[in-house]
Amino acid sequence: MGNFQTKLKTDFVLIFKEIYDVDIDDSAVIVNQTKPEFEGEYTLVMFPYSKQLSKAPQVIGNEVGSAFKSKAYIDDFNVVQGFLNLKMSNEFWIEQIHENHLIIENTNDSSRKIMVEFASPNTNKPLHLGHIRNILLGWSVSQILEKAGYEVVKTQIINDRGIAICKSMLAWQLYGEGKTPSSTDIKGDHFVGDFYVLFENKFQEEYKNWQNSSEAESLYLDSKKNEESQDDYFKRFKNDYFNQYSQLGSQAKQMLLDWESGNESVVSLWKMMNGWVYEGFEETYRRLGVEFDKLYYESDTYLLGKKVVNDGLEAGVFYKNEDGSVWIDLEDAGMDQKIVLRSDGTSVYITQDIGTAMLRYQDYKMDEMVYVVADEQDYHFQVLFETLKRLNQPYANGLHHLNYGMVDLPSGRMKSREGTVVDADDLMNEVIAEAKANTDERGELSELSAIEKTNIVEKIGLGALKYHIIKVNPKKRMIFDPAESLDMHGQTGPYIQNAFVRIQSILRKVEVKNSNDFADYLVLDIEKELVQLIMDFPFVLQNAAERLDPSEIANYSFNLAKHFHRYYHEVRILKAESESAFNFRILLCQKIAESIEESMKLLGIEMPERM
């Protein structure tokens, strides 16, 4: 809740006590911004008190409104049905422009520690567009929670083992000819990802050739369903072929077994190739302005959880099947029965996640945990969270799945095994190149050095990319269009950055920027709207933190920038009609710029000084 809204609630409670001798809870007081069709800026809702006082809401509104008129910050009031609309005094707006509304009065429990897990890539391929949405959401949420007063730990678990990683390793071993990222001048994660795609291509060749064999013909005739065609049968049979007949599949599976048994040469190859990938990831993270407090690796955690399952088996949380596998029955919670240990005693993903959650609690004693993972994993996290509750974990009631929709391109979905995924680095390069072309066309940076131009263009390009993704509610599936993200007249990062740049241009022309001599200035309605938006920042921040939704900050930034652009065109600033108007407007511009910069910073977006 914004600082002033909090004060308004407190004053309402005191007035209510004074008039009616009734105590009410300030958390139940409803404060809204007054609708545009009515006079006033803030509205208090009277309906909840009508039954308690045996009075009509309109009567309560008039009585409370009359009491509010004794407050220096109130100019007048009106009551529409059960809504008390308060009109603020001119002195109120003058006072508010001096306040720093970016300093948050922390009403949250600052001792609460929240862990945010995001990114969590696989080491068989580079980061792609889907990862970018994940990373930007995770980073923004962590920054918003920190600003809201919580202690935040940023983490990821790197999926650095398994059959997919072995496919890349095998392809390099068979076809790499000793090449390295440095010898080919290819970024490490791209280099390894290329071999993952190469493995898939070689496997497809092998599978296609096998389909012409007598063995394949015999299997088709014996196993086809009714009148199923050969093409349909072999599409369905692909995974079985990999596991039962493929030479490449056999070699990849053997490599995984060798890794699990600690084979020295395989482990050495695994460390070398993963090292290349980590260097590539780190370069991308630096470019995105992202960092982590703690990294976890699946190779260290995949065996965790087995002891927990055995303890839970004794406590009756789990049960053992006839084949020796261990399960949990969640049917009473609207889910099904879920395996947690295979019959051979090996773990499944849910087992690993249970163990990893417990390890993290041992490391950080966090109160809450936010998993930033696509909505395709909704059910997995429902099962995980319910299982941890039944295991009586101290953090189990503070688990959140920030489930976001997938990202498509105008051309459709992406497929990593076919090499059609939009790479994160390529996407950043494309947007920055487009930003450079737009900037060069306008020619407004021609007097700057090449380094200065590059710095500004990167801020514009990355700002466009980040804002275009974050402005969409996380729950929604979205389409990313690089050209649309740079539109200077739409809801985009560059549009907001341009508002900031316009203000910097104004301030550069002003010798004295901090004069407070405007006590007699009559604040315009459009200026009241801008001040009110600045005042709303704490309220918007709190909502974004509670809902784990950075799009609320993104929309706030756009709304503030849109109001400023209108103000810039409609009101004289540098050529104001009086000294007091000039001083007020300059300070207002400064406050707007600070609010834009701070809100966009929470989204990981930097402000250029020029555009």
C-alpha positions as CSV (number, residue, x, y, z in Angstrom):
1,M,0.0,0.0,0.0
2,G,1.3,3.5,-0.9
3,N,2.5,5.7,1.9
4,F,-0.4,8.2,1.6
5,Q,-3.1,5.5,1.2
6,T,-1.8,4.1,4.4
7,K,-2.2,7.5,6.1
8,L,-5.7,7.8,4.6
9,K,-6.7,4.5,6.1
10,T,-5.3,5.4,9.5
11,D,-7.1,8.8,9.6
12,F,-10.3,7.1,8.5
13,V,-10.1,4.7,11.5
14,L,-9.5,7.6,13.9
15,I,-12.4,9.6,12.5
16,F,-14.6,6.6,12.6
17,K,-13.7,6.1,16.3
18,E,-14.3,9.8,17.0
19,I,-17.7,10.0,15.4
20,Y,-19.2,6.6,16.2
21,D,-17.0,5.3,19.0
22,V,-16.5,2.1,17.0
23,D,-13.1,0.4,16.4
24,I,-12.5,-0.9,12.9
25,D,-9.5,-2.7,11.4
26,D,-7.5,-0.4,9.0
27,S,-6.6,-3.4,6.8
28,A,-10.3,-3.7,6.0
29,V,-10.7,-0.1,4.9
30,I,-11.1,0.1,1.1
31,V,-9.2,3.0,-0.7
32,N,-9.4,3.4,-4.4
33,Q,-8.5,6.1,-6.9
34,T,-11.6,8.2,-7.8
35,K,-13.1,7.3,-11.1
36,P,-12.5,9.9,-13.8
37,E,-16.2,10.8,-14.1
38,F,-16.3,12.0,-10.5
39,E,-14.6,14.9,-8.8
40,G,-11.8,13.9,-6.4
41,E,-8.6,11.8,-6.3
42,Y,-9.2,9.2,-3.6
43,T,-12.4,7.2,-2.8
44,L,-13.4,5.5,0.5
45,V,-16.0,2.8,0.4
46,M,-18.8,3.2,3.0
47,F,-21.0,0.1,2.3
48,P,-19.2,-2.2,4.8
49,Y,-20.3,-0.1,7.7
50,S,-24.0,0.5,6.9
51,K,-25.3,-2.6,8.7
52,Q,-23.0,-2.1,11.7
53,L,-24.2,1.5,12.2
54,S,-27.8,1.1,11.0
55,K,-27.2,4.0,8.7
56,A,-27.4,4.5,4.9
57,P,-23.9,4.5,3.2
58,Q,-24.6,8.0,1.9
59,V,-25.2,9.3,5.4
60,I,-22.0,7.7,6.7
61,G,-20.1,9.2,3.8
62,N,-21.3,12.7,4.4
63,E,-20.6,12.5,8.2
64,V,-17.1,11.1,7.6
65,G,-16.5,13.5,4.7
66,S,-17.3,16.5,7.0
67,A,-14.8,15.3,9.6
68,F,-12.2,14.8,6.9
69,K,-12.6,18.5,5.9
70,S,-10.7,19.5,9.0
71,K,-7.6,17.8,7.6
72,A,-5.2,20.3,5.9
73,Y,-4.8,17.9,2.9
74,I,-8.5,17.8,2.1
75,D,-10.1,20.6,0.0
76,D,-13.6,19.2,-0.4
77,F,-15.6,15.9,-0.7
78,N,-18.6,14.5,-2.4
79,V,-20.6,11.3,-1.9
80,V,-21.9,9.2,-4.7
81,Q,-24.2,6.5,-3.3
82,G,-21.9,4.8,-0.8
83,F,-18.6,6.2,-2.2
84,L,-16.9,9.0,-0.4
85,N,-14.7,11.0,-2.9
86,L,-12.0,13.2,-1.4
87,K,-10.6,16.1,-3.3
88,M,-7.0,17.0,-2.2
89,S,-6.0,20.5,-1.4
90,N,-3.4,22.4,-3.5
91,E,-1.1,22.4,-0.5
92,F,-1.3,18.6,-0.5
93,W,0.1,18.4,-4.1
94,I,2.8,20.9,-3.2
95,E,3.8,18.8,-0.2
96,Q,3.8,15.5,-2.1
97,I,6.1,16.7,-4.8
98,H,8.8,17.1,-2.0
99,E,8.3,13.6,-0.8
100,N,10.5,10.7,-1.9
101,H,7.9,8.0,-2.8
102,L,10.6,5.6,-3.9
103,I,11.6,5.1,-0.3
104,I,9.4,2.2,0.7
105,E,8.0,2.1,4.2
106,N,8.5,-1.6,4.8
107,T,5.3,-3.2,6.2
108,N,6.6,-6.7,5.3
109,D,8.4,-9.0,7.5
110,S,11.9,-8.2,6.5
111,S,13.2,-11.2,8.4
112,R,11.5,-13.5,5.9
113,K,13.9,-15.0,3.5
114,I,12.6,-15.9,0.0
115,M,14.6,-18.1,-2.5
116,V,13.9,-17.5,-6.2
117,E,14.9,-20.3,-8.6
118,F,15.1,-19.3,-12.2
119,A,17.0,-20.0,-15.5
120,S,18.0,-23.7,-14.7
121,P,19.2,-24.6,-18.2
122,N,20.5,-27.9,-19.6
123,T,24.2,-28.1,-20.6
124,N,23.4,-29.7,-23.9
125,K,22.3,-26.5,-25.6
126,P,22.6,-22.7,-25.4
127,L,20.0,-20.5,-23.7
128,H,17.1,-19.7,-26.0
129,L,14.1,-17.4,-26.1
130,G,12.1,-19.5,-23.7
131,H,15.0,-19.2,-21.2
132,I,15.0,-15.4,-21.7
133,R,11.4,-15.2,-20.5
134,N,12.3,-17.4,-17.5
135,I,15.4,-15.4,-16.6
136,L,13.8,-12.0,-17.0
137,L,10.8,-13.0,-14.8
138,G,13.0,-14.6,-12.2
139,W,15.4,-11.6,-12.0
140,S,12.5,-9.1,-11.9
141,V,10.7,-10.9,-9.2
142,S,13.8,-11.1,-7.1
143,Q,14.4,-7.4,-7.5
144,I,10.8,-6.5,-6.7
145,L,10.8,-8.7,-3.6
146,E,14.1,-7.1,-2.4
147,K,12.7,-3.6,-3.0
148,A,9.5,-4.7,-1.0
149,G,11.8,-5.4,2.0
150,Y,12.4,-9.2,1.9
151,E,15.8,-10.9,2.0
152,V,16.1,-12.7,-1.3
153,V,18.4,-15.5,-2.5
154,K,18.7,-16.0,-6.3
155,T,19.5,-19.5,-7.3
156,Q,19.3,-22.0,-10.2
157,I,19.8,-25.7,-10.6
158,I,21.9,-26.6,-13.7
159,N,20.8,-29.8,-15.4
160,D,24.2,-31.0,-16.2
161,R,23.7,-34.8,-16.5
162,G,21.6,-37.3,-18.3
163,I,21.1,-38.8,-21.7
164,A,20.7,-35.5,-23.5
165,I,24.2,-34.3,-22.2
166,C,25.6,-37.7,-23.3
167,K,24.3,-37.2,-26.8
168,S,26.3,-34.0,-27.2
169,M,29.4,-35.7,-25.7
170,L,29.1,-38.7,-28.0
171,A,28.6,-36.5,-31.1
172,W,31.8,-34.5,-30.2
173,Q,33.7,-37.7,-29.5
174,L,32.6,-39.3,-32.9
175,Y,32.6,-36.2,-35.1
176,G,34.3,-33.4,-33.3
177,E,37.8,-34.0,-34.6
178,G,39.3,-32.4,-31.5
179,K,37.8,-29.0,-32.2
180,T,37.1,-26.6,-29.3
181,P,35.2,-23.4,-28.9
182,S,38.5,-21.4,-29.0
183,S,39.8,-23.2,-32.1
184,T,36.5,-22.6,-34.0
185,D,35.8,-19.1,-32.4
186,I,32.3,-20.4,-31.4
187,K,30.8,-19.5,-28.0
188,G,31.0,-22.5,-25.7
189,D,27.3,-23.2,-25.2
190,H,26.7,-22.8,-28.9
191,F,29.5,-25.1,-29.7
192,V,28.2,-27.9,-27.5
193,G,24.6,-27.2,-28.7
194,D,25.7,-27.7,-32.3
195,F,26.8,-31.2,-31.4
196,Y,23.5,-32.0,-29.7
197,V,21.7,-31.0,-33.0
198,L,24.3,-33.0,-34.9
199,F,23.6,-36.1,-32.8
200,E,19.9,-35.8,-33.6
201,N,20.6,-35.4,-37.3
202,K,22.9,-38.5,-37.3
203,F,20.3,-40.4,-35.4
204,Q,17.6,-39.5,-37.9
205,E,19.9,-40.7,-40.7
206,E,20.5,-44.0,-38.9
207,Y,16.8,-44.4,-38.2
208,K,15.8,-43.7,-41.8
209,N,18.3,-46.2,-43.1
210,W,17.1,-48.8,-40.6
211,Q,13.5,-48.4,-41.7
212,N,14.5,-49.9,-45.1
213,S,15.9,-53.1,-43.4
214,S,14.1,-56.4,-43.3
215,E,14.2,-56.2,-39.5
216,A,12.1,-53.0,-39.6
217,E,9.7,-54.5,-42.2
218,S,9.2,-57.5,-40.0
219,L,8.6,-55.4,-36.9
220,Y,6.1,-53.2,-38.8
221,L,4.1,-56.2,-40.0
222,D,4.0,-57.8,-36.5
223,S,3.4,-54.7,-34.4
224,K,1.3,-52.3,-36.5
225,K,-2.1,-51.2,-35.3
226,N,-4.9,-52.2,-37.7
227,E,-4.3,-50.4,-41.0
228,E,-1.5,-48.1,-39.6
229,S,0.8,-46.9,-42.3
230,Q,4.5,-47.4,-42.2
231,D,5.1,-43.6,-41.7
232,D,2.7,-43.5,-38.8
233,Y,4.2,-46.6,-37.3
234,F,7.8,-45.4,-37.5
235,K,6.8,-42.0,-36.0
236,R,5.4,-43.9,-33.0
237,F,8.3,-46.4,-32.8
238,K,11.1,-43.8,-32.7
239,N,11.8,-43.9,-28.9
240,D,11.6,-47.7,-28.9
241,Y,14.2,-47.8,-31.8
242,F,16.5,-45.5,-29.8
243,N,16.3,-47.7,-26.7
244,Q,16.4,-51.1,-28.4
245,Y,18.0,-51.0,-31.9
246,S,20.0,-47.8,-32.4
247,Q,23.8,-48.0,-32.4
248,L,24.0,-44.4,-31.5
249,G,21.4,-44.8,-28.8
250,S,23.3,-47.8,-27.4
251,Q,26.5,-45.8,-27.3
252,A,24.8,-42.8,-25.6
253,K,23.2,-45.0,-23.0
254,Q,26.5,-46.7,-22.3
255,M,28.2,-43.3,-21.9
256,L,25.6,-42.4,-19.3
257,L,26.2,-45.7,-17.4
258,D,30.0,-45.0,-17.6
259,W,29.5,-41.5,-16.2
260,E,27.4,-42.8,-13.3
261,S,30.0,-45.5,-12.5
262,G,32.7,-42.8,-12.5
263,N,34.6,-43.8,-15.6
264,E,37.6,-41.5,-15.7
265,S,37.7,-40.6,-19.4
266,V,34.0,-40.1,-19.6
267,V,33.9,-37.9,-16.5
268,S,36.9,-35.9,-17.9
269,L,35.0,-35.4,-21.2
270,W,31.9,-34.3,-19.3
271,K,33.8,-31.8,-17.2
272,M,35.5,-30.3,-20.3
273,M,32.3,-29.9,-22.3
274,N,30.3,-28.6,-19.4
275,G,33.0,-26.1,-18.7
276,W,32.6,-24.7,-22.2
277,V,28.9,-24.4,-21.7
278,Y,29.3,-22.6,-18.3
279,E,31.5,-20.0,-19.9
280,G,28.9,-19.4,-22.6
281,F,26.1,-19.2,-20.0
282,E,28.0,-16.7,-17.9
283,E,28.6,-14.5,-20.9
284,T,24.9,-14.4,-21.7
285,Y,24.0,-13.8,-18.1
286,R,26.4,-10.8,-17.9
287,R,24.9,-9.4,-21.0
288,L,21.4,-9.7,-19.6
289,G,22.6,-8.1,-16.3
290,V,21.8,-11.2,-14.3
291,E,23.7,-13.0,-11.5
292,F,23.0,-15.7,-8.9
293,D,23.8,-16.1,-5.2
294,K,24.0,-19.9,-5.4
295,L,24.3,-22.5,-8.1
296,Y,23.1,-26.1,-7.6
297,Y,24.0,-28.9,-10.1
298,E,21.9,-31.9,-10.9
299,S,25.0,-34.0,-10.9
300,D,25.3,-33.2,-7.1
301,T,21.6,-33.5,-6.3
302,Y,20.2,-36.3,-8.4
303,L,20.7,-38.9,-5.7
304,L,19.3,-36.7,-3.0
305,G,15.9,-37.6,-1.7
306,K,16.3,-41.4,-1.4
307,K,16.9,-41.2,2.3
308,V,13.9,-38.9,2.7
309,V,11.7,-41.4,0.9
310,N,12.9,-44.2,3.1
311,D,12.2,-42.2,6.2
312,G,8.8,-41.2,4.8
313,L,8.1,-44.9,4.1
314,E,8.5,-45.7,7.8
315,A,6.3,-42.8,8.7
316,G,3.5,-43.9,6.4
317,V,3.8,-41.0,4.0
318,F,4.8,-43.3,1.2
319,Y,3.9,-47.0,0.5
320,K,5.8,-49.8,-1.3
321,N,4.3,-51.6,-4.3
322,E,4.7,-55.4,-4.9
323,D,7.5,-54.8,-7.4
324,G,9.5,-52.8,-4.7
325,S,8.8,-49.4,-6.2
326,V,7.7,-46.7,-3.7
327,W,4.7,-44.4,-4.2
328,I,2.7,-41.6,-2.6
329,D,-1.1,-41.6,-2.8
330,L,-2.4,-38.0,-3.4
331,E,-5.9,-38.9,-4.5
332,D,-7.5,-37.3,-1.4
333,A,-5.9,-34.0,-2.6
334,G,-7.3,-34.3,-6.1
335,M,-4.2,-35.8,-7.6
336,D,-3.2,-39.4,-8.4
337,Q,-0.6,-41.8,-7.1
338,K,2.9,-40.8,-7.9
339,I,6.1,-42.9,-8.0
340,V,9.0,-41.6,-6.0
341,L,11.4,-44.6,-6.3
342,R,11.6,-47.1,-9.1
343,S,11.6,-50.8,-8.4
344,D,15.4,-50.9,-8.9
345,G,15.8,-48.2,-6.2
346,T,16.7,-45.4,-8.5
347,S,15.3,-41.9,-8.1
348,V,12.8,-40.0,-10.3
349,Y,12.6,-36.3,-10.8
350,I,10.3,-35.7,-8.0
351,T,12.7,-37.5,-5.6
352,Q,15.5,-35.3,-6.7
353,D,13.4,-32.1,-6.2
354,I,12.4,-33.2,-2.7
355,G,16.0,-33.7,-1.8
356,T,17.1,-30.5,-3.4
357,A,14.5,-28.5,-1.5
358,M,15.7,-29.9,1.7
359,L,19.3,-29.2,0.9
360,R,18.4,-25.6,0.1
361,Y,16.6,-25.3,3.4
362,Q,19.7,-26.6,5.2
363,D,21.8,-24.0,3.3
364,Y,19.6,-21.0,3.7
365,K,16.7,-21.7,6.1
366,M,14.4,-19.9,3.7
367,D,10.8,-19.2,4.6
368,E,9.5,-19.2,1.1
369,M,10.6,-20.6,-2.3
370,V,9.6,-19.4,-5.7
371,Y,10.1,-21.8,-8.7
372,V,10.1,-19.9,-12.0
373,V,9.1,-22.8,-14.4
374,A,6.9,-22.9,-17.4
375,D,3.2,-23.9,-17.0
376,E,3.9,-27.2,-18.6
377,Q,5.1,-28.3,-15.2
378,D,2.0,-27.3,-13.2
379,Y,1.1,-30.8,-12.1
380,H,4.7,-31.6,-11.2
381,F,4.8,-28.8,-8.7
382,Q,1.4,-29.5,-7.3
383,V,2.7,-33.0,-6.5
384,L,6.0,-31.7,-5.1
385,F,4.4,-29.1,-2.9
386,E,1.8,-31.5,-1.5
387,T,4.5,-34.2,-0.9
388,L,6.6,-31.7,1.1
389,K,3.6,-30.7,3.2
390,R,3.0,-34.3,4.1
391,L,6.7,-34.6,5.0
392,N,6.1,-31.7,7.4
393,Q,8.8,-29.5,5.9
394,P,9.0,-26.1,7.7
395,Y,8.9,-24.2,4.5
396,A,6.2,-26.3,2.8
397,N,3.4,-23.6,3.2
398,G,5.7,-21.0,1.5
399,L,6.2,-22.7,-1.8
400,H,5.1,-20.9,-5.0
401,H,5.2,-22.0,-8.6
402,L,5.5,-18.9,-10.9
403,N,4.1,-20.7,-13.9
404,Y,4.5,-18.7,-17.1
405,G,3.2,-19.3,-20.6
406,M,5.5,-20.3,-23.4
407,V,7.0,-17.8,-25.9
408,D,6.3,-18.3,-29.6
409,L,7.6,-16.4,-32.6
410,P,5.4,-14.9,-35.4
411,S,6.5,-18.0,-37.4
412,G,5.3,-20.5,-34.7
413,R,6.8,-22.8,-32.0
414,M,10.4,-23.6,-31.6
415,K,12.0,-27.1,-31.6
416,S,15.4,-27.5,-30.0
417,R,16.3,-31.0,-31.4
418,E,15.7,-29.7,-34.9
419,G,17.9,-26.7,-34.3
420,T,15.0,-24.2,-34.9
421,V,15.2,-22.6,-31.5
422,V,15.8,-18.9,-31.4
423,D,19.1,-18.6,-29.5
424,A,19.2,-16.0,-26.7
425,D,22.5,-14.4,-28.0
426,D,21.2,-14.2,-31.6
427,L,18.0,-12.6,-30.4
428,M,19.9,-10.0,-28.4
429,N,22.1,-9.3,-31.4
430,E,19.1,-9.0,-33.7
431,V,17.2,-6.5,-31.4
432,I,20.4,-4.4,-30.8
433,A,21.1,-4.3,-34.6
434,E,17.6,-3.2,-35.2
435,A,18.0,-0.5,-32.5
436,K,21.2,0.6,-34.2
437,A,19.6,0.9,-37.6
438,N,16.7,3.0,-36.1
439,T,19.2,5.2,-34.3
440,D,21.4,5.7,-37.3
441,E,18.4,6.6,-39.4
442,R,17.4,9.4,-37.0
443,G,21.0,10.6,-36.8
444,E,20.5,12.0,-33.3
445,L,23.7,10.4,-31.9
446,S,26.0,11.4,-34.7
447,E,28.1,13.7,-32.5
448,L,28.9,10.9,-30.0
449,S,31.9,8.6,-30.0
450,A,31.5,5.0,-31.3
451,I,31.8,3.7,-27.7
452,E,29.1,6.0,-26.5
453,K,26.8,5.1,-29.4
454,T,27.3,1.4,-28.7
455,N,26.5,1.8,-25.0
456,I,23.3,3.7,-25.8
457,V,22.2,1.3,-28.6
458,E,22.7,-1.7,-26.3
459,K,20.6,-0.1,-23.6
460,I,17.8,0.6,-26.1
461,G,18.0,-2.9,-27.7
462,L,18.1,-4.8,-24.5
463,G,15.5,-2.5,-23.0
464,A,13.2,-3.3,-25.9
465,L,13.7,-7.0,-25.5
466,K,13.2,-7.1,-21.8
467,Y,10.2,-4.8,-21.6
468,H,8.4,-6.6,-24.5
469,I,8.6,-9.9,-22.6
470,I,8.0,-8.6,-19.0
471,K,5.0,-6.4,-19.9
472,V,2.9,-9.6,-20.5
473,N,1.3,-11.2,-17.5
474,P,3.4,-14.3,-16.7
475,K,0.3,-16.6,-17.0
476,K,-0.2,-15.7,-20.6
477,R,1.4,-17.4,-23.6
478,M,3.0,-14.7,-25.8
479,I,4.5,-14.0,-29.2
480,F,7.8,-12.1,-29.3
481,D,8.1,-9.8,-32.3
482,P,11.6,-8.0,-32.4
483,A,10.4,-5.2,-34.7
484,E,7.3,-4.5,-32.6
485,S,9.4,-4.4,-29.4
486,L,11.3,-1.3,-30.8
487,D,8.2,0.8,-31.7
488,M,8.8,4.3,-30.4
489,H,5.1,5.0,-30.2
490,G,3.8,1.8,-28.7
491,Q,3.9,0.1,-25.2
492,T,7.6,-0.6,-25.5
493,G,10.8,-0.1,-23.6
494,P,12.2,2.6,-26.0
495,Y,8.9,4.6,-25.6
496,I,9.5,4.7,-21.8
497,Q,13.2,5.3,-22.2
498,N,12.4,8.2,-24.5
499,A,10.4,9.9,-21.7
500,F,13.4,9.7,-19.4
501,V,15.7,11.0,-22.2
502,R,13.3,13.9,-22.8
503,I,13.5,14.9,-19.1
504,Q,17.3,14.7,-19.2
505,S,17.3,17.0,-22.2
506,I,15.2,19.5,-20.2
507,L,17.4,19.3,-17.1
508,R,20.5,19.8,-19.1
509,K,19.1,23.2,-20.2
510,V,18.4,24.3,-16.6
511,E,21.0,26.0,-14.5
512,V,19.2,25.7,-11.2
513,K,17.4,22.4,-10.9
514,N,16.4,22.2,-7.2
515,S,14.6,25.5,-6.4
516,N,11.7,24.8,-3.9
517,D,10.2,28.3,-4.4
518,F,6.7,27.4,-5.7
519,A,4.4,27.5,-2.6
520,D,2.0,29.8,-4.3
521,Y,1.8,27.7,-7.5
522,L,-1.7,26.4,-8.5
523,V,-1.1,22.8,-9.5
524,L,-2.7,21.8,-12.8
525,D,-5.0,18.7,-13.1
526,I,-2.5,17.0,-15.4
527,E,0.2,17.6,-12.8
528,K,-1.9,16.2,-10.1
529,E,-2.3,13.0,-12.2
530,L,1.5,12.8,-12.5
531,V,2.1,13.3,-8.8
532,Q,-0.5,10.7,-8.0
533,L,1.2,8.3,-10.3
534,I,4.5,8.9,-8.6
535,M,2.8,8.4,-5.2
536,D,1.3,5.1,-6.4
537,F,4.7,3.4,-6.8
538,P,4.8,1.8,-3.3
539,F,1.2,0.4,-3.9
540,V,2.1,-1.0,-7.3
541,L,5.3,-2.5,-5.9
542,Q,3.5,-4.2,-3.1
543,N,0.9,-5.7,-5.5
544,A,3.7,-6.9,-7.8
545,A,5.5,-8.5,-4.9
546,E,2.4,-10.2,-3.6
547,R,1.3,-11.5,-7.0
548,L,4.9,-12.3,-8.2
549,D,3.9,-10.3,-11.3
550,P,6.6,-7.9,-12.8
551,S,4.1,-6.9,-15.6
552,E,2.5,-4.6,-13.0
553,I,5.7,-2.6,-12.7
554,A,6.0,-2.6,-16.5
555,N,2.5,-1.3,-17.0
556,Y,3.1,1.3,-14.3
557,S,6.3,2.5,-16.0
558,F,4.4,2.8,-19.3
559,N,1.5,4.7,-17.8
560,L,3.8,7.2,-16.1
561,A,5.8,7.7,-19.4
562,K,2.5,8.1,-21.4
563,H,1.3,10.8,-19.0
564,F,4.6,12.6,-19.2
565,H,4.7,12.6,-23.0
566,R,1.2,14.2,-23.0
567,Y,2.4,16.7,-20.3
568,Y,5.5,17.5,-22.4
569,H,3.3,18.4,-25.4
570,E,0.5,20.2,-23.6
571,V,2.3,22.3,-20.9
572,R,5.2,24.8,-21.2
573,I,8.1,23.6,-19.0
574,L,11.2,25.6,-19.9
575,K,9.1,28.6,-20.9
576,A,6.7,28.4,-18.0
577,E,4.4,31.4,-17.4
578,S,5.9,32.1,-13.9
579,E,9.0,31.4,-11.9
580,S,7.0,29.3,-9.4
581,A,5.4,27.3,-12.3
582,F,8.9,26.8,-13.7
583,N,10.4,25.6,-10.4
584,F,7.5,23.2,-9.8
585,R,7.6,21.7,-13.2
586,I,11.3,21.2,-13.2
587,L,11.1,19.4,-9.8
588,L,8.1,17.3,-11.1
589,C,10.2,16.3,-14.2
590,Q,13.0,15.2,-11.9
591,K,10.6,13.1,-9.8
592,I,9.1,11.5,-12.9
593,A,12.6,10.6,-14.2
594,E,13.5,9.1,-10.9
595,S,10.4,7.0,-10.8
596,I,10.8,5.8,-14.3
597,E,14.4,4.9,-13.7
598,E,13.7,3.1,-10.5
599,S,10.7,1.1,-11.8
600,M,12.6,0.1,-15.0
601,K,15.6,-0.9,-12.9
602,L,13.4,-3.5,-11.1
603,L,12.9,-5.0,-14.6
604,G,16.6,-5.0,-15.3
605,I,16.3,-2.1,-17.8
606,E,18.8,0.7,-17.9
607,M,18.1,4.3,-19.0
608,P,20.2,6.0,-21.7
609,E,21.0,9.7,-21.4
610,R,20.3,10.2,-25.1
611,M,18.4,8.5,-27.9
